[in-house]
């Protein structure tokens, strides 16, 4: 019989162990053996690179927000001017149409 650890899930079914658990390397059946320190060091290096990349992304997002705020404030002021022009034109057209209808119906 194998000396691999037996794991069970929440329903009680037996889960087979990782293949490295079945190795007989002097009683250390935890997997990894002497390579563990090297693998942990490699993972730590990867985490450092990931953190550096995330910090870079944060800086890029902050920079983009600053640029976007400046651009959107300019767009908003342009939209105010455009809205006033369109709204004024709509009022003029409505009054002109009302005047033409009044003249056509003989109200004036």
N, CA and C of each residue as an Amber inpcrd file, in Angstrom:
protein
   324
   0.8430000  -1.1780000   0.0000000   0.0000000   0.0000000   0.0000000
   0.8870000   1.2390000   0.0000000   0.4450000   2.2830000  -0.6980000
   1.2170000   3.5150000  -0.8340000   1.1670000   4.3120000   0.4600000
   2.2340000   5.0580000   0.7150000   2.2650000   5.8930000   1.9040000
   1.8580000   7.3310000   1.6000000   1.1920000   7.5350000   0.4500000
   0.7370000   8.8680000   0.0610000  -0.4220000   9.2920000   0.9530000
  -0.5000000  10.5670000   1.2850000  -1.5990000  11.0510000   2.0970000
  -2.9360000  10.8790000   1.3630000  -3.9670000  10.5880000   2.1300000
  -5.3020000  10.4320000   1.5620000  -6.1220000  11.6400000   1.9760000
  -6.6580000  12.3170000   0.9890000  -7.4780000  13.4860000   1.2450000
  -8.9090000  13.1840000   0.8560000  -9.8460000  13.7800000   1.5800000
 -11.2610000  13.6070000   1.2750000 -11.8850000  14.9820000   1.0810000
 -12.8260000  15.0620000   0.1360000 -13.5220000  16.3290000  -0.0630000
 -14.6960000  16.4340000   0.8970000 -15.4990000  17.4770000   0.7640000
 -16.5840000  17.7230000   1.7170000 -17.6570000  16.6450000   1.6970000
 -17.7910000  15.9220000   0.5750000 -18.7970000  14.8520000   0.5070000
 -18.2430000  13.5070000   0.9750000 -16.9660000  13.4500000   1.3330000
 -16.3730000  12.2210000   1.8430000 -15.6750000  11.3840000   0.7930000
 -15.6930000  11.8270000  -0.4770000 -15.0050000  11.0780000  -1.5250000
 -13.4960000  11.2310000  -1.3820000 -12.7750000  10.1920000  -1.7020000
 -11.3200000  10.2060000  -1.6050000 -10.7500000  10.9250000  -2.8190000
  -9.8620000  11.8750000  -2.5450000  -9.1790000  12.6100000  -3.6050000
  -7.7850000  12.0270000  -3.7250000  -7.3860000  11.7030000  -4.9310000
  -6.0460000  11.1270000  -5.1090000  -5.0020000  12.2110000  -4.8710000
  -3.8800000  11.8380000  -4.3350000  -2.8080000  12.7650000  -4.0230000
  -2.0480000  13.1820000  -5.2680000  -1.2480000  14.1950000  -5.1080000
  -0.3930000  14.6660000  -6.1950000   0.6500000  13.5950000  -6.4830000
   1.0430000  13.3890000  -7.7730000   2.0170000  12.3380000  -8.1020000
   3.3380000  12.4710000  -7.3520000   3.7400000  13.6970000  -7.0200000
   5.0190000  13.8500000  -6.3170000   4.9240000  13.3400000  -4.8840000
   3.7200000  13.1580000  -4.3440000   3.5700000  12.6500000  -2.9910000
   3.9470000  11.1760000  -2.9050000   3.8760000  10.4720000  -4.0070000
   4.1340000   9.0350000  -4.0130000   5.6250000   8.7090000  -4.1090000
   6.4780000   9.7250000  -4.3150000   7.9130000   9.4740000  -4.4110000
   8.4760000   9.0900000  -3.0670000   9.4450000   8.2240000  -3.0830000
  10.1240000   7.8590000  -1.8430000  11.4890000   8.5330000  -1.8640000
  11.5460000   9.7310000  -1.2590000  12.8160000  10.4620000  -1.2490000
  13.2980000  10.6620000   0.1780000  13.3780000   9.6000000   0.9100000
  13.9190000   9.6460000   2.2560000  12.9050000  10.0860000   3.2970000
  11.6650000   9.8290000   3.0740000  10.6500000  10.1520000   4.0720000
  10.0200000  11.5160000   3.8760000  10.5330000  12.3190000   2.9660000
   9.9400000  13.6280000   2.7070000   8.9360000  13.4750000   1.5810000
   7.6940000  13.2660000   1.9320000   6.6570000  13.0710000   0.9170000
   5.8590000  14.3480000   0.6920000   6.3890000  15.4930000   1.0580000
   5.6820000  16.7550000   0.9050000   5.7680000  17.3070000  -0.4940000
   6.5620000  16.7200000  -1.3650000   6.7010000  17.2200000  -2.7260000
   7.7210000  18.3330000  -2.7880000   8.4430000  18.3970000  -3.8420000
   9.3920000  19.4720000  -4.0400000  10.7900000  19.1430000  -3.5910000
  10.9430000  18.4390000  -2.5060000  12.2650000  18.0630000  -2.0160000
  13.1540000  19.2680000  -1.8050000  14.3990000  19.1720000  -2.2670000
  15.3640000  20.2500000  -2.1120000  15.1210000  21.4000000  -3.0590000
  14.2410000  21.2250000  -4.0220000  13.9490000  22.2810000  -4.9910000
  13.0260000  23.3420000  -4.4150000  12.4990000  23.1150000  -3.2260000
  11.4870000  24.0070000  -2.6590000  12.0010000  25.4310000  -2.5050000
  13.2130000  25.5940000  -1.9790000  13.7530000  26.9370000  -1.7680000
  13.9180000  27.6720000  -3.0900000  14.3970000  26.9680000  -4.0960000
  14.5730000  27.5960000  -5.4090000  13.2260000  27.9930000  -6.0050000
  12.2270000  27.1460000  -5.8270000  10.9070000  27.4460000  -6.3660000
  10.2740000  28.6250000  -5.6370000  10.4690000  28.6900000  -4.3170000
   9.9320000  29.8160000  -3.5450000  10.6300000  31.1030000  -3.9610000
  11.9380000  31.0580000  -4.1450000  12.6820000  32.2380000  -4.5800000
  12.1920000  32.7080000  -5.9480000  11.9310000  31.7680000  -6.8360000
  11.4250000  32.1140000  -8.1610000  10.0300000  32.7570000  -8.0480000
   9.1810000  32.2170000  -7.1840000   7.8530000  32.7970000  -6.9820000
   7.9510000  34.2020000  -6.4040000   8.8800000  34.4060000  -5.4580000
   9.0640000  35.7320000  -4.8850000   9.5050000  36.7270000  -5.9480000
  10.3810000  36.2820000  -6.8440000  10.8260000  37.1440000  -7.9310000
   9.6560000  37.5100000  -8.8320000   8.8260000  36.5240000  -9.1480000
   7.6550000  36.7910000  -9.9840000   6.7030000  37.7640000  -9.2930000
   6.5290000  37.6270000  -7.9970000   5.6480000  38.5350000  -7.2520000
   6.2070000  39.9490000  -7.3010000   7.5290000  40.0960000  -7.1980000
   8.1350000  41.4280000  -7.2900000   7.8650000  42.0480000  -8.6540000
   8.0010000  41.2570000  -9.7140000   7.7230000  41.7640000 -11.0600000
   6.2520000  42.1400000 -11.2090000   5.3730000  41.3310000 -10.6420000
   3.9410000  41.6180000 -10.7240000   3.6260000  42.9150000  -9.9800000
   4.2160000  43.0960000  -8.7930000   3.9910000  44.3320000  -8.0440000
   4.5080000  45.5360000  -8.8050000   5.6730000  45.4010000  -9.4310000
   6.2310000  46.5050000 -10.2110000   5.2890000  46.8550000 -11.3590000
   4.7610000  45.8350000 -12.0450000   3.8510000  46.0770000 -13.1570000
   2.5550000  46.7220000 -12.6790000   2.0450000  46.2960000 -11.5350000
   0.8140000  46.8850000 -10.9890000   1.0540000  48.3380000 -10.6130000
   2.2050000  48.6450000 -10.0070000   2.5220000  50.0330000  -9.6760000
   2.6090000  50.8860000 -10.9360000   3.1880000  50.3190000 -11.9810000
   3.2710000  51.0310000 -13.2530000   1.8790000  51.2960000 -13.8190000
   1.0030000  50.3060000 -13.7320000  -0.3710000  50.4830000 -14.2160000
  -1.1100000  51.5400000 -13.4030000  -0.8830000  51.5530000 -12.0880000
  -1.5250000  52.5660000 -11.2430000  -1.0890000  53.9680000 -11.6620000
   0.2200000  54.1270000 -11.9090000   0.7200000  55.4300000 -12.3380000
   0.1050000  55.8350000 -13.6760000  -0.0030000  54.8780000 -14.5990000
  -0.5970000  55.1680000 -15.8970000  -2.0610000  55.5820000 -15.7680000
  -2.7950000  54.9220000 -14.8900000  -4.2100000  55.2510000 -14.6890000
  -4.3410000  56.6430000 -14.0790000  -3.4820000  56.9720000 -13.1090000
  -3.5310000  58.3070000 -12.5060000  -3.2500000  59.3810000 -13.5590000
  -2.2510000  59.1230000 -14.3890000  -1.9030000  60.0720000 -15.4430000
  -3.0670000  60.2290000 -16.4260000  -3.6960000  59.1160000 -16.7880000
  -4.8200000  59.1640000 -17.7170000  -5.9920000  59.9400000 -17.1200000
  -6.2410000  59.7310000 -15.8170000  -7.3360000  60.4600000 -15.1650000
  -7.1030000  61.9640000 -15.2330000  -5.8600000  62.3720000 -14.9560000
  -5.5490000  63.7990000 -15.0070000  -5.7560000  64.3820000 -16.3920000
  -5.3130000  63.6570000 -17.4140000  -5.4990000  64.1180000 -18.7880000
  -6.9760000  64.1460000 -19.1590000  -7.7060000  63.1180000 -18.7550000
  -9.1230000  63.0270000 -19.1030000  -9.9190000  64.1530000 -18.4490000
  -9.5940000  64.4970000 -17.1970000 -10.3110000  65.5840000 -16.5240000
 -10.1360000  66.8920000 -17.2880000  -8.9200000  67.1640000 -17.7240000
  -8.6640000  68.3910000 -18.4780000  -9.4010000  68.4170000 -19.8020000
  -9.3910000  67.3000000 -20.5000000 -10.0630000  67.2360000 -21.7970000
 -11.5790000  67.3160000 -21.6460000 -12.1320000  66.6650000 -20.6390000
 -13.5800000  66.6680000 -20.4710000 -14.0940000  68.0330000 -20.0340000
 -13.2930000  68.7880000 -19.2780000 -13.7510000  70.1230000 -18.8920000
 -13.8560000  71.0120000 -20.1260000 -12.9260000  70.8680000 -21.0670000
 -13.0140000  71.6060000 -22.3310000 -14.2180000  71.1820000 -23.1500000
 -14.4930000  69.9040000 -23.1700000 -15.6480000  69.3900000 -23.9240000
 -16.9420000  69.8950000 -23.2950000 -16.9930000  69.9410000 -21.9580000
 -18.2050000  70.4200000 -21.2830000 -18.4910000  71.8780000 -21.6190000
 -17.4610000  72.7070000 -21.6470000 -17.6900000  74.1140000 -21.9820000
 -18.1520000  74.2450000 -23.4260000 -17.6080000  73.4270000 -24.3200000
 -18.0700000  73.4330000 -25.7150000 -19.5130000  72.9640000 -25.8080000
 -19.8860000  71.9800000 -24.9940000 -21.2560000  71.4810000 -25.0160000
 -22.2300000  72.5400000 -24.5260000 -21.8270000  73.3470000 -23.5420000
 -22.7040000  74.4280000 -23.0610000 -22.9900000  75.4230000 -24.1840000
 -21.9360000  75.8040000 -24.8970000 -22.1030000  76.7500000 -25.9940000
 -22.9920000  76.1370000 -27.0800000 -22.7410000  74.8780000 -27.4310000
 -23.5440000  74.2120000 -28.4570000 -24.9930000  74.0940000 -28.0200000
 -25.2340000  73.7710000 -26.7530000 -26.6030000  73.6480000 -26.2560000
 -27.3290000  74.9840000 -26.3580000 -26.6520000  76.0660000 -25.9820000
 -27.2820000  77.3850000 -26.0480000 -27.6440000  77.7540000 -27.4760000
 -26.7580000  77.4300000 -28.4090000 -27.0510000  77.7060000 -29.8240000
 -28.2560000  76.9010000 -30.3140000 -28.2640000  75.6300000 -30.0130000
 -29.3550000  74.7640000 -30.4680000 -30.6650000  75.1580000 -29.8010000
 -30.6270000  75.4410000 -28.5140000 -31.8480000  75.8150000 -27.8030000
 -32.3830000  77.1540000 -28.3160000 -31.4970000  78.1130000 -28.5430000
 -31.9170000  79.4100000 -29.1040000 -32.5210000  79.2470000 -30.4840000
 -31.9040000  78.4010000 -31.3080000 -32.4420000  78.1530000 -32.6500000
 -33.8200000  77.5150000 -32.5700000 -34.0120000  76.6000000 -31.6620000
 -35.3020000  75.9360000 -31.4970000 -36.3890000  76.9370000 -31.0940000
 -36.0450000  77.8550000 -30.2000000 -37.0210000  78.8620000 -29.7800000
 -37.3830000  79.7760000 -30.9480000 -36.3890000  80.2000000 -31.7190000
 -36.6480000  81.0710000 -32.8680000 -37.5520000  80.3720000 -33.8780000
 -37.2740000  79.1070000 -34.1660000 -38.0900000  78.3510000 -35.1220000
 -39.5130000  78.1970000 -34.5980000 -39.6460000  77.8870000 -33.3010000
 -40.9860000  77.7140000 -32.7260000 -41.7760000  79.0160000 -32.7900000
 -41.1580000  80.1550000 -32.4550000 -41.8550000  81.4440000 -32.5190000
 -42.2000000  81.8170000 -33.9540000 -41.2700000  81.5290000 -34.8670000
 -41.5520000  81.8100000 -36.2850000 -42.7130000  80.9790000 -36.7950000
 -42.7400000  79.7060000 -36.4410000 -43.8320000  78.8320000 -36.8610000
 -45.1540000  79.2890000 -36.2430000 -45.1160000  79.6760000 -34.9710000
 -46.3320000  80.1670000 -34.3190000 -46.8280000  81.4420000 -35.0000000
 -45.9050000  82.3350000 -35.3720000 -46.2950000  83.5670000 -36.0800000
 -46.9130000  83.2690000 -37.4330000 -46.3150000  82.3100000 -38.1650000
 -46.8690000  81.9460000 -39.4740000 -48.2540000  81.3240000 -39.3250000
 -48.4480000  80.4990000 -38.3020000 -49.7600000  79.8810000 -38.0700000
 -50.7930000  80.9540000 -37.6900000 -50.3910000  81.9060000 -36.8540000
 -51.3100000  82.9630000 -36.4370000 -51.7390000  83.8050000 -37.6360000
 -50.7970000  84.1340000 -38.5130000 -51.1120000  84.9120000 -39.7140000
 -51.9850000  84.1050000 -40.6550000 -51.6840000  82.7880000 -40.7830000
 -52.4600000  81.9290000 -41.6650000 -53.8900000  81.7560000 -41.2020000
 -54.1110000  81.6920000 -39.9070000 -55.4610000  81.5300000 -39.3710000
 -56.1790000  82.8800000 -39.2100000 -55.4860000  83.9510000 -39.4990000
 -56.0950000  85.2630000 -39.4130000 -56.1570000  85.8030000 -38.0160000
 -55.3250000  85.3460000 -37.1430000 -55.3160000  85.8280000 -35.7630000
 -54.5720000  87.1480000 -35.6340000 -53.7350000  87.4240000 -36.6160000
 -52.9870000  88.6980000 -36.5660000 -53.4740000  89.6340000 -37.6170000
